[in-house]
Structure formats: structure tokens, C-alpha cells
Amino acid sequence: MRSKQFGGKPTKELIGEYQRSPNWKNGQFQNLEETKLSIDLYKIPGLICKQLSDRDKREPAAPLPVAPFDRSAFLAPGQGPRFAWYGHSALLMRINGRTLLIDPMLGPNASPIAPIQTKRFSQDTLALIDDFPEIDLLLLTHDHYDHLDYASIQKLKHKTKKYFTALGVKRHLVSWGVDPDSVTEFDWWDHRVFDEISITFTPTRHFSGRGLTDRAKSLWGGWVFQTGREKIWFSGDGGYGNHFREIGERLGPFDFAFMECGQYDEEWSQIHLFPEESVQAALDGGAKKAMPVHWGGFTLAPHRWTDPVERFYNASASAKLPVSFPPLGKLFGPSDNWTEKWWS
């Protein structure tokens, strides 16, 4: 029996829809720049060994605490954007009087179909969903397990009104019981206005898939949010490329940017940003202030768990890019200055 973790299959009818995208070529979605995703078979044993070694440096010595959710402060009217980051790429937002949730992977294991678990750095994070208010809009950048989580969606679907997803991700949600009429899919540069919030899906240099047969059968990307008062950019997963400058030219500059920074390695350097590249990408896009995400949740690469934020900290200082590093679950806004090294 097929596990529900895999989500929906890319049927012939769905492939017919995906083929209408200008980003679909040769039977799958393609990056804007040539991108190599394969790893030679002879390297796999060494990579597995790296993944299993030095766990004391690659994971926190104790579970990372998460600040309790302050509902009244989050929902208080008459304020600017408010955010709460829950590690990796899970971000709760309050903007223009609406509650948005991005990539809410709040489950305990980022490798639910693998023989070895990828345990979360924090405990009982699924229970956070019980305290969240009604979600006006849930957004998904792509369908990888560390961003789209079956257990989280099961808890969230009863309190979520609408979904915006990358093209091809809808099939997973529908297979998990989400009303198909509540889901809108986006190709790169597609734009919608949601309750006076202008939302655009932006390109990244990455890939997708939840099994052996659906590689690149859904799209990947980031999100830009614009109101009459601010512009917020959530970069999404992906390696460095010319698209960052194009995003800035089309939609920037940005008051605040959440930049992918973590789970990188030389073996897959084209699909994840190194911290120094993350800072440069923020500058390319015209970010006035930035924060690294895609770290602080799981060990998915051989680097130390604090390496992404430490290197981002140093690179941003050299580039004179204003930054913020709020603790997990702590409410903050674009103008707040969280620069204390709470992870040390």
C-alpha cells in the first residue's frame, strides 16, 4: 500500500496541465540556469558516513526552546507586520490584518520515509498548531519533506481557509483531504492579490519530489508580499543565480528578507545557498534587512548546526547588511533588532 507521505501522484491529466508552463521542458520542470542534481553512486557511502558522524557538533546539546505563542500580541490591531519563526523554514506572519503561514513543517521528523530519522531540534512543535489562530492563507514553496509535512497539514487543514502553492503541489494537499477549491497554484512570476496583499511567486534554483518517480514534477520558488506600507521577501530554497537580481529589479527593494541559509554542501552547491551567497543574494535582491532561515530545525547536511547563522552573521557584517536573529517562536517585526547570539 502506498504511504500517504508520498502525497498525490502526477497523473497523465496533471502532466498535461504542467506542460502548459513555460518552465516545463523534456518531461519535467527546469531551472532557469543549468543545474546538476545527481551525485555519483561511488560517493554515496561517504556521504552517508558524513551524515552519521560528528552528531555532537551537528545537533544542539539539548532541545532548542521555543517561545510560547503570544496570541494577543500577534493579533493586536494597528501594528506593522509581525513574524514568528519556528526553525528551518516554518514562518507565521501577521500582515495587513491577516494571518499567513509559510512552509509549516512542524513535525518531529524530516525524513518520514527513510530508515534513519531526521529528528527536530525542538520538542512537541506539532502542538504549536493548537495555539495558532485561524490561518487565512497557507503558502508552500515546494514539496520536499522538510517544507511540506503530512502530520502538520492534517492538524492545519481544519483551521486554514486558503492555500497558495507552487505549481504541482496541489495534488499532495488534495490527496490529504484538503478542499481542491481552496488551493491556488502558481508558476514563476504569477501574481495574486489576497485581501489587499499583493503576492508573487518568484524563481529559485532548486528541484522537487517526494519519491523516486516524481522528481521535478512540481515547481519550486519563493514568495514576495507587498502592501501599501511594506515589501517582504521569502527567498525559498535554491542555489545562487541571476534570478536574485531579477527579483530585485522587478519587485524590490525589500524592507525585510528571509533568506535560505543552511543544509548546504559542496556536493549540492547549485541547489542550496552557502551563507556568504545568501548574504550576496539578499544584496542582489535589494533587501534592506535580512534574516537567515532553513537552519535551526534539522541536520540535513554535514556542517555544524550553528555554521549557517555564524557565517551569515560574519558575512552580513562585512557587507554592512542589517540583520536580525530572533529566537525560535519569538514575535518580531522588520524594525526589531535581534542581534544577540542566542544559539551560542
Sequence and secondary structure as in RCSB ss.txt:
>XXXX:A:sequence
MRSKQFGGKPTKELIGEYQRSPNWKNGQFQNLEETKLSIDLYKIPGLICKQLSDRDKREPAAPLPVAPFDRSAFL
APGQGPRFAWYGHSALLMRINGRTLLIDPMLGPNASPIAPIQTKRFSQDTLALIDDFPEIDLLLLTHDHYDHLDY
ASIQKLKHKTKKYFTALGVKRHLVSWGVDPDSVTEFDWWDHRVFDEISITFTPTRHFSGRGLTDRAKSLWGGWVF
QTGREKIWFSGDGGYGNHFREIGERLGPFDFAFMECGQYDEEWSQIHLFPEESVQAALDGGAKKAMPVHWGGFTL
APHRWTDPVERFYNASASAKLPVSFPPLGKLFGPSDNWTEKWWS
>XXXX:A:secstr
   GGG     HHHHHHHTTSTTEETTEE  SS       GGGHHHHHHHHHS HHHHS SS        HHHHH
 SS   EEEE SBT EEEEETTEEEEES   SSBS TTSSS  B SSSSGGGHHHHS  EEEEEES   TTTS H
HHHHHHTTSEEEEEEETT HHHHHHTT  GGGEEEE TT EEEETTEEEEEE  S    SSSS TTSS   EEEE
E SS EEEE  S    THHHHHHHHH  BSEEEEE  S  GGGTTTS  HHHHHHHHHHTTBSSEEEESBSS   
SSS TTHHHHHHHHHHHHHT  B    TT  B TT    S TT 
